[in-house]
Amino acid sequence: MERDWLAKGKDIAQILSMIAIPVLVAFFGWQFQAAEKDKEVRRDYVQLAISALTSDRSSGETREWAAAVLAQYSPVPIGPSQASALKKGEAAGWGAGRPQLPANLAQPCPPVPEVTSDSWDDFARSYMALAVQYGQCAARHHSITEAWPR
């Protein structure tokens, strides 16, 4: 009789565990997905706030909203002076939208020199000049892509 009672208790425990395990897995999975979705929403709001702060066309109210979003969702606290500077567009790099390129990097690539002679020597000199110009333009392009914020 006592063994019957233990066997019934074991059966009931197995049935409860068979029900509880999927319920717990579903609950914690849902909690994890909700937390991940919340992180995505926060990230999207921060990106929207940064774009509002970098835009020259943002109004004062928009800048205040964007500074409040950054203050709320930033893992590093934003102090009152930084928040005030963000609202006014005075924070370094925020008001201009993008950093100013140095003049030598902003120059367009020179035109390809035209070969007007039938001489192979002139063609070789033109080709070498073109290779030098390409190397300089490629170096400027590389500098821009490395320095420009992503």
C-alpha positions in Angstrom: 0.0 0.0 0.0 2.8 2.4 0.9 4.5 1.5 -2.4 1.3 2.2 -4.3 1.2 5.7 -2.8 4.9 6.3 -3.7 4.4 5.1 -7.3 1.3 7.4 -7.6 3.4 10.3 -6.2 6.1 9.6 -8.7 3.6 9.4 -11.6 2.1 12.7 -10.5 5.5 14.4 -10.3 6.4 13.1 -13.7 3.2 14.4 -15.2 3.6 17.8 -13.5 7.2 18.1 -14.7 6.1 17.2 -18.3 3.6 20.1 -18.1 5.8 22.5 -16.2 9.0 22.2 -18.3 7.5 23.4 -21.6 5.6 26.2 -19.8 8.8 27.4 -18.1 10.7 27.2 -21.4 8.0 29.2 -23.2 7.8 31.8 -20.4 11.6 32.4 -20.2 11.9 32.4 -24.0 9.1 35.0 -24.2 11.0 37.1 -21.5 14.2 36.9 -23.5 12.5 37.9 -26.7 10.8 40.8 -25.0 14.1 42.0 -23.6 15.8 41.7 -27.0 12.9 43.6 -28.7 13.2 46.3 -26.1 16.9 46.7 -26.8 16.1 47.0 -30.5 13.5 49.7 -29.9 15.9 51.6 -27.6 18.7 51.4 -30.3 16.3 52.6 -33.0 15.3 55.6 -30.8 19.0 56.4 -30.1 19.7 56.3 -33.8 16.7 58.6 -34.5 17.9 61.0 -31.8 21.4 61.1 -33.2 20.1 61.8 -36.7 17.9 64.6 -35.2 20.9 66.1 -33.4 23.1 65.9 -36.5 20.6 67.5 -38.8 20.9 71.2 -39.5 17.1 71.4 -40.0 16.1 70.1 -36.5 14.0 72.5 -34.4 14.7 73.3 -30.8 11.9 71.1 -29.6 13.3 68.2 -31.7 16.8 68.7 -30.2 15.3 68.8 -26.7 13.5 65.5 -27.4 16.6 63.9 -28.9 18.7 65.0 -25.9 16.1 63.6 -23.5 16.2 60.3 -25.5 20.0 60.1 -25.3 19.9 60.9 -21.6 17.3 58.2 -20.9 18.9 55.4 -23.0 22.6 56.2 -22.7 24.5 53.6 -20.6 26.9 56.5 -19.6 25.0 59.3 -17.9 24.8 62.6 -19.8 25.4 65.6 -17.5 23.3 68.8 -17.6 26.0 70.7 -19.4 26.3 68.1 -22.2 22.5 67.9 -22.5 22.3 71.7 -22.8 25.0 71.7 -25.5 23.2 68.9 -27.4 20.0 70.9 -27.3 21.7 73.9 -28.7 23.7 72.0 -31.3 27.0 73.1 -29.7 28.4 69.7 -28.8 31.5 68.9 -30.8 30.7 67.2 -34.0 26.9 67.3 -33.5 25.9 70.6 -35.0 27.8 70.3 -38.2 26.4 66.9 -39.1 29.7 65.6 -40.5 33.2 66.6 -39.9 34.9 69.0 -42.3 37.2 67.3 -44.8 40.7 68.6 -45.2 41.2 70.5 -48.4 43.6 68.0 -49.9 41.2 65.1 -49.4 38.2 67.1 -50.8 39.9 67.7 -54.1 38.5 65.8 -57.1 40.7 63.4 -58.9 42.5 65.1 -61.8 41.4 64.4 -65.4 43.1 61.6 -67.3 45.9 63.1 -69.5 45.2 62.8 -73.2 47.9 61.2 -75.4 48.1 63.3 -78.5 51.3 61.8 -79.9 51.9 58.5 -81.8 55.2 58.0 -80.0 55.5 55.0 -77.7 57.7 57.1 -75.4 55.0 59.7 -75.0 52.5 57.0 -74.4 54.7 55.4 -71.7 55.2 58.8 -70.0 51.4 59.5 -70.1 50.8 56.0 -68.7 53.3 56.7 -65.8 51.7 60.1 -65.1 48.3 58.4 -65.0 49.6 55.7 -62.6 51.0 58.4 -60.3 47.7 60.4 -60.4 45.7 57.2 -59.7 48.0 56.4 -56.8 47.5 59.9 -55.3 43.7 59.8 -55.8 43.5 56.3 -54.4 45.5 57.4 -51.3 43.1 60.3 -50.7 40.1 58.0 -51.1 41.6 55.5 -48.6 42.2 58.3 -46.2 38.7 59.5 -46.4 37.2 56.1 -46.0 39.4 55.3 -43.0 38.7 58.7 -41.3 35.0 59.1 -42.0 32.8 57.9 -39.2 30.8 54.8 -40.0 
